[in-house]
Amino acid sequence: MAKSLGALAFWLGVWAVLAVLADRPLLLPTPWAVAARLVRLAGTADFWHVTAVSLIRILLGAALGVLAGVATAVATGRSRFLETVLSPLLSVIRATPVASFILLVLVWVGRDILPCLIVFLMVLPVVWGNVSTGLAATDKQLLEMARVYRLGRWQIAKRVYGPSVAPYLLSACHTSLGLAWKSGVAAEVLTMPAFSIGRRLYESKLYMEMTDLFAWTAMVVTCSILLEKLFTALIRRLGRRRSMGGQET
């Protein structure tokens, strides 16, 4: 924690020195000017409305992407035909730049829905790839033992596949959070939905309001860090509950 705060203080100091030496607030505002503007923005209802709408839109797309990624991994793991058919498509989705997807999808989808859809498309192949790897890595001897003891499909999924896939799924979710936030805001910048952080970023750049641009960017970074911290804390809490449950049994 102390090292992280020290590194943050160092880079804020570098930013402050560069801003003072440049002496051009229109191009590079000082950290204290950005912080003051962020505090003023945070005192308005519009700021929190915009942030909440963007957050809900992006988290919804990420959640749907995770569910679809898990379902696709299970389907392709059970069917060679589906794996052959879907693997090239998912590989193309993973390799295509976000900006290209945004411009292509914008032709068919409204700008209010598009950021959610873009996040969905970015998260799906990540989760699919990780979960597929976890399924393939499942111990075959444990599966054979489960069949010998005639465990049902649900029990096999819970007791055999679950522990094997869980680390891969958690890693995919952790990676997807950052990717979802970045791709979602990028989609908002290009499509400019009515209430979105991306629209505020674009308008700040358009009118050369650099302090606002830095302030909204700081909000994006803060939300990304908080989401990552919350997810990590949730996983640790679930892990402690699971270990305590194991000790009790």
Order of alpha helices (4+ residues) and beta strands (2+ residues): alpha-alpha-alpha-alpha-alpha-alpha-alpha-alpha-alpha-alpha-alpha
